[in-house]
Amino acid sequence: EQAIDEVVEATGTGYEAGFAFIGEMHVTMAQGMVPFLEKLRERLGVRTLIGCACGGGIGQAAGPRAVESAGGGSGGDWPPVEVEQVSVLSVGLLRSAGATPFFLGQGAEGDVELLNKKAGEGSVRSILMVADPFAPTEDILRTLDESFPSAVKAGGIAAALQVGAEERGAFMPSIAIAAEGCQVRLHNQGVVGLLLEEVDVHTIVCQGCCGVGPAVRVSSVAGPVCNGIGGRPAQEALRLIFSAVDPPMRAKMQQFLTIGLGNVGDGEGSIGDGDWLIRGISGVTPDGGFVIGDGIAEGQPLRFHVRDRDSAERDVELMLKRYRLERNFKGGGEEPIGCFLFTCNGRGEALFGRRHADARAVATVLPDASSTRVAGFFCNGEVGAPGITVAASPEESAQPLRGTAIHGFTAVYALLVPAPASKS
């Protein structure tokens, strides 16, 4: 109750739609997501509120605990904070967004008829979402990309809510939709979110990596295994790159090596830093192949990467600078009025050695950081298309975008920009 009071005092009331990122402790104390989310929705006076459980939240500080984390500052005149605690509550609210809530599960489960109707109308500009940690999220993202190919998508995967201190394998649903005049819809094994018709979302996906060696092509695959790179056996190709770099980079490769993948048909030299889809190497076969996962294909561009604190800091700086440049050249409409930030629970202080790094970096691309709200949470996986996505014009926004993906150790910035002829 105290957390709800503090949030309502800070935000005011009277909104169309929004998200609530609810610390696991609040869900447990309220005996489930439903009573807490409905009470929060009523107090905020918001027509639709999407809720998800989290282990840490992001936003402007309100209340004594968040103020302490912020170093003594609170409210919109202070920069956003990252609170890595299960007692957190963060909300991101939109006064006008043309928002439609939805749930989509596996196969034909969920609001399929509604989604088909909206897809046929062609008016959805962007989609924000949160996923259950046990959902077939990759399949659901493919469905959304097929139905809404030009809509920018962003989101995160919620925390798993274990039932009971001693039980194993029993979990409560961790995502829900609360809407005016309806019972709260509690969901698992799927994705809930908002279809937005009056708000553009620009995404910046920071994967915390830097490239090592040249970009080449996958030359041999067997299912999820990459056996050949650049016409050589995979391990031989890696050894050549390893021998060519300096000792500090070799040390990083031994600890933090990852692989970046491009799209089949892309030229190796046309993929910029930050635009690769980063995937881990989950194993090595007896023949020396790298186990990467589904979606790898012969002819696909590939580049080795490393991920560590220095790489993550450089990557955030690079991608935010690139976003400013792309907005200038492409004409990204009005200035952003807010940001949802979906960042990995492996980032934060554990990665950067200091608090609030991802949350406060966004100030470099917002017109007035002191008056622009940031809300988000620490995720079990982050959702967005690799690189930077800016819908610049009706002509460009009609073109299909790069496929939406699930990431790890990533920060996804979803900047909110009023769509033409709308104010949010």
C-alpha positions in Angstrom: 0.0 0.0 0.0 2.8 2.4 0.8 4.5 1.8 -2.5 1.2 2.5 -4.4 0.8 5.7 -2.4 4.3 6.9 -3.3 3.8 6.2 -7.0 0.4 7.9 -7.2 1.8 11.0 -5.4 4.7 11.1 -7.9 2.7 10.5 -11.1 -0.8 11.9 -10.6 -3.8 10.3 -12.2 -5.7 10.1 -15.4 -3.9 8.0 -18.0 -4.9 5.9 -21.0 -2.4 3.0 -20.6 0.9 2.0 -19.1 3.1 -0.7 -17.6 3.7 -1.6 -14.0 7.0 -3.4 -13.1 6.3 -4.9 -9.8 9.0 -6.2 -7.4 8.5 -9.9 -6.4 8.0 -8.9 -2.7 4.9 -6.8 -3.5 3.4 -9.7 -5.4 4.1 -12.1 -2.6 2.7 -9.7 0.1 -0.4 -9.0 -1.9 -0.9 -12.8 -2.3 -0.6 -12.6 -6.1 -0.4 -10.2 -9.0 -4.2 -9.7 -9.4 -5.1 -7.7 -6.2 -2.0 -5.6 -6.4 -2.3 -4.7 -10.1 -6.0 -3.9 -9.9 -5.5 -1.7 -6.8 -2.7 0.1 -8.6 -4.7 0.6 -11.7 -7.7 2.1 -9.8 -5.5 4.5 -7.8 -3.6 5.7 -10.9 -6.9 6.2 -12.8 -5.4 4.4 -15.8 -7.7 2.6 -18.2 -5.3 -0.3 -19.1 -2.3 -1.4 -17.1 0.1 -4.2 -18.1 1.8 -5.8 -15.1 4.9 -7.9 -14.8 6.9 -9.2 -11.9 10.6 -8.2 -11.7 13.6 -8.4 -9.4 14.6 -4.7 -9.9 13.1 -1.6 -11.4 14.1 1.7 -13.1 12.6 5.1 -12.9 12.6 8.5 -11.2 13.0 8.1 -7.4 9.8 8.3 -5.3 9.7 7.2 -1.6 12.5 6.9 1.0 14.1 3.7 -0.3 14.4 4.9 -3.9 15.5 8.3 -2.8 18.3 6.7 -0.7 19.3 4.8 -3.8 19.3 8.0 -5.8 21.7 9.7 -3.4 19.1 11.9 -1.9 17.3 13.2 -5.0 13.7 12.5 -6.0 11.1 13.4 -8.6 11.4 14.5 -12.2 14.2 17.0 -11.6 16.6 14.2 -10.8 18.0 11.6 -13.1 16.5 8.1 -13.1 17.8 5.4 -10.8 18.2 1.6 -11.0 17.0 -0.2 -7.9 18.1 -3.8 -7.9 15.7 -4.9 -5.1 12.6 -7.1 -5.0 10.7 -4.4 -3.1 10.7 -2.0 -6.1 7.7 -0.6 -8.0 8.1 1.3 -11.3 5.4 2.5 -13.6 5.5 4.0 -17.1 2.3 5.8 -18.1 0.9 7.3 -21.3 -1.9 9.9 -21.3 -2.8 9.3 -25.0 -1.4 6.4 -27.0 -4.2 4.8 -29.0 -3.4 1.7 -27.0 -5.0 -1.8 -27.3 -4.0 -4.5 -24.8 -3.4 -8.0 -26.0 -2.3 -11.5 -24.9 -0.7 -14.0 -27.3 0.3 -17.5 -26.4 1.5 -20.5 -28.3 -0.4 -21.5 -31.5 -3.9 -20.0 -31.6 -4.1 -19.2 -27.9 -4.9 -15.6 -26.9 -6.4 -12.6 -28.6 -5.8 -13.9 -32.1 -9.0 -12.4 -33.6 -8.2 -9.0 -32.2 -4.6 -9.1 -33.5 -5.8 -10.2 -36.9 -8.2 -7.3 -37.0 -5.6 -4.8 -36.0 -3.1 -6.2 -38.5 -5.7 -5.8 -41.3 -6.3 -2.2 -40.3 -2.7 -1.3 -40.7 -2.8 1.4 -38.0 -0.4 -0.2 -35.4 2.8 1.8 -35.3 4.6 0.1 -32.4 4.3 -2.7 -29.8 5.5 -2.8 -26.3 5.4 -6.1 -24.4 6.4 -8.3 -21.5 6.7 -12.0 -21.6 6.3 -14.9 -19.1 9.7 -16.5 -18.5 8.3 -19.9 -19.6 6.6 -18.7 -22.8 7.7 -19.8 -26.3 8.7 -16.1 -26.8 10.7 -16.7 -30.0 7.7 -18.3 -31.7 5.4 -15.5 -30.5 7.8 -12.8 -31.8 7.8 -14.5 -35.2 4.0 -14.3 -35.3 4.0 -10.7 -34.3 6.6 -9.8 -37.0 4.5 -11.6 -39.6 1.3 -9.8 -38.5 2.9 -6.4 -38.0 6.0 -6.3 -40.1 6.5 -2.5 -40.0 5.7 -2.0 -36.3 8.7 -1.5 -34.0 8.7 -3.9 -31.1 10.4 -3.8 -27.7 10.0 -5.4 -24.3 11.4 -7.8 -21.7 10.9 -11.1 -20.0 9.5 -11.1 -16.5 10.8 -12.7 -13.3 9.8 -16.2 -12.4 7.6 -16.3 -9.3 8.3 -19.4 -7.3 5.5 -20.7 -5.1 6.6 -21.5 -1.6 10.1 -21.4 -0.1 10.7 -25.2 -0.3 8.8 -26.1 -3.5 10.6 -26.7 -6.7 9.2 -26.3 -10.2 6.0 -24.6 -9.0 5.5 -21.0 -10.2 2.8 -18.3 -10.2 1.9 -16.4 -13.4 4.1 -13.3 -13.6 2.3 -11.2 -16.3 -1.2 -9.7 -16.3 -3.6 -7.2 -17.9 -5.8 -4.9 -15.8 -8.4 -3.0 -17.8 -11.2 -0.7 -16.7 -14.5 -2.6 -16.4 -12.9 -6.0 -16.7 -11.4 -8.6 -14.3 -7.7 -8.8 -14.2 -6.4 -11.3 -16.8 -3.5 -13.3 -15.3 -1.4 -15.1 -17.9 1.4 -17.5 -18.3 3.1 -19.2 -21.3 2.7 -16.1 -23.4 3.2 -12.4 -24.0 1.1 -9.4 -22.9 1.5 -5.9 -24.2 0.1 -2.8 -25.9 -0.5 -2.2 -29.6 0.2 1.6 -30.0 -1.4 3.6 -32.8 -0.5 7.1 -31.7 3.1 6.6 -30.4 6.2 5.7 -32.4 8.9 3.7 -30.6 12.5 4.1 -31.6 14.7 1.3 -30.3 18.4 1.2 -29.4 19.7 -2.2 -28.6 23.0 -2.2 -26.7 24.5 -5.7 -26.5 27.6 -4.8 -24.6 30.1 -6.2 -27.1 32.9 -5.2 -29.4 34.0 -7.0 -32.5 37.2 -9.0 -32.8 38.8 -9.8 -36.1 37.2 -9.5 -39.5 33.6 -10.2 -40.5 33.4 -13.4 -42.5 30.8 -15.9 -43.6 29.5 -19.2 -42.1 30.7 -21.8 -44.6 29.4 -25.0 -43.0 26.6 -25.8 -40.6 24.8 -28.9 -39.2 21.7 -27.9 -37.3 22.7 -25.6 -34.4 26.4 -26.2 -35.0 28.7 -24.0 -36.9 31.4 -26.2 -38.4 33.0 -23.8 -40.9 33.9 -20.1 -40.9 35.3 -18.4 -43.9 36.0 -21.7 -45.7 38.1 -23.0 -42.8 37.2 -25.3 -39.9 35.6 -23.2 -37.1 38.3 -23.7 -34.6 41.1 -23.0 -37.1 39.4 -19.7 -38.0 39.2 -18.8 -34.3 42.9 -19.7 -33.8 43.9 -17.4 -36.6 42.1 -14.4 -35.1 43.3 -15.3 -31.6 46.9 -15.3 -32.8 46.5 -11.9 -34.6 45.3 -9.8 -31.6 47.2 -8.4 -28.7 47.6 -10.1 -25.3 44.9 -8.1 -23.5 42.3 -9.0 -26.2 43.4 -12.7 -26.0 42.6 -12.7 -22.3 39.2 -11.2 -23.0 38.5 -13.8 -25.7 39.4 -16.6 -23.3 36.8 -15.4 -20.8 34.1 -13.5 -22.7 33.9 -14.8 -26.3 30.6 -14.5 -28.2 29.5 -14.7 -31.8 27.7 -12.0 -33.8 25.4 -13.0 -36.7 24.1 -11.0 -39.6 21.3 -11.6 -42.0 21.7 -14.0 -44.9 22.2 -11.7 -47.9 23.9 -8.9 -46.0 27.4 -8.0 -47.0 30.0 -8.6 -44.4 31.3 -5.1 -44.6 27.8 -3.5 -44.5 27.0 -4.5 -40.9 28.0 -1.8 -38.5 29.2 -2.2 -34.9 26.2 -2.9 -32.7 24.1 -4.3 -35.5 25.1 -7.9 -35.0 22.8 -10.4 -33.3 25.0 -11.6 -30.4 24.8 -15.3 -29.4 26.9 -17.3 -27.0 28.9 -20.4 -27.8 27.1 -23.0 -25.7 29.5 -25.9 -26.5 32.1 -27.4 -28.8 31.6 -30.7 -30.6 34.2 -33.4 -30.8 34.9 -32.3 -34.4 35.6 -28.7 -33.3 32.3 -27.1 -34.3 30.7 -24.3 -32.2 27.2 -25.0 -30.8 25.4 -21.7 -31.3 21.7 -22.5 -31.6 18.8 -22.3 -34.1 18.8 -19.8 -36.9 22.4 -20.2 -38.1 22.8 -20.8 -41.9 25.5 -21.2 -44.5 26.4 -17.8 -46.1 25.4 -15.9 -43.0 27.8 -13.1 -42.0 29.6 -13.8 -38.7 32.1 -11.9 -36.5 33.6 -12.9 -33.2 32.9 -10.5 -30.3 33.9 -10.1 -26.6 31.6 -8.9 -23.9 32.9 -7.2 -20.7 32.7 -3.9 -18.7 34.8 -1.9 -21.1 33.0 -3.2 -24.2 29.6 -2.5 -22.6 30.5 1.1 -21.8 31.8 1.7 -25.2 28.8 0.1 -26.8 26.3 2.2 -24.9 28.1 5.4 -25.8 28.5 4.3 -29.5 24.8 3.3 -29.9 23.4 6.4 -28.3 25.6 8.6 -30.5 24.5 6.6 -33.6 20.9 7.1 -32.6 21.3 10.9 -32.5 23.0 10.8 -36.0 20.3 8.6 -37.5 17.6 10.9 -36.2 19.3 13.9 -37.7 19.7 12.3 -41.1 16.5 10.4 -41.3 14.2 12.9 -39.7 12.8 11.0 -36.7 9.8 13.2 -36.1 9.3 15.0 -32.8 11.8 14.7 -29.9 11.3 11.7 -27.5 9.0 12.4 -24.6 10.0 9.3 -22.5 11.7 6.0 -22.5 11.0 2.4 -21.4 14.3 0.7 -20.5 14.5 -3.1 -20.6 17.9 -4.1 -19.2 19.4 -7.5 -18.3 19.6 -8.5 -14.7 23.2 -9.3 -15.4 24.0 -5.7 -16.1 23.6 -3.0 -13.5 26.2 -2.6 -10.8 27.5 -6.2 -11.4 28.6 -5.3 -14.9 29.5 -1.6 -14.7 30.8 -1.5 -11.1 28.5 1.5 -10.4 24.8 2.1 -10.2 22.4 3.6 -12.7 24.8 3.4 -15.7 22.2 2.3 -18.3 19.4 4.5 -16.9 21.4 7.7 -16.9 23.1 7.2 -20.2 19.8 7.8 -22.0 20.0 11.5 -20.9 22.3 12.0 -23.9 19.5 11.4 -26.4 16.6 13.0 -24.6 15.9 16.7 -25.2 15.4 17.5 -21.5 16.5 14.8 -19.1 15.1 16.6 -16.1 11.5 16.5 -17.5 11.5 13.2 -19.4 10.5 10.1 -17.6 12.3 6.8 -17.8 10.7 3.5 -16.6 11.7 -0.1 -16.9 13.0 -3.2 -15.2 15.7 -5.7 -14.9 14.8 -8.6 -17.3 15.4 -12.3 -17.7 15.8 -11.5 -21.4 15.3 -8.4 -23.6 13.3 -8.0 -26.8 14.1 -5.8 -29.8 15.6 -5.8 -33.3 19.4 -5.7 -33.2 20.9 -2.2 -33.8 18.9 1.0 -34.1 15.3 1.2 -35.4 13.9 4.6 -36.3 10.6 4.9 -38.3 11.3 8.1 -40.2 8.5 8.5 -42.7 5.2 6.9 -43.8 7.1 5.5 -46.8 9.9 4.0 -44.7 7.5 2.8 -42.0 5.7 0.7 -44.6 8.8 -1.4 -45.1 9.4 -4.6 -43.1 11.9 -4.2 -40.3 14.6 -6.6 -39.2 13.3 -9.5 -37.2 12.7 -9.0 -33.5 14.9 -11.1 -31.3 15.5 -12.1 -27.7 18.8 -11.0 -26.2 20.9 -11.5 -23.1 23.2 -9.1 -21.2 21.5 -6.3 -23.3 19.9 -2.9 -22.7 17.0 -2.1 -24.9 16.0 1.5 -25.0 12.5 2.1 -26.3 12.2 5.8 -26.8 8.6 7.2 -27.1 8.0 9.7 -29.8 4.5 11.2 -30.6 3.3 9.9 -33.9 2.4 12.5 -36.5 -0.8 14.5 -35.5 -0.8 13.0 -32.0 0.3 14.2 -28.5 1.1 11.5 -25.9 
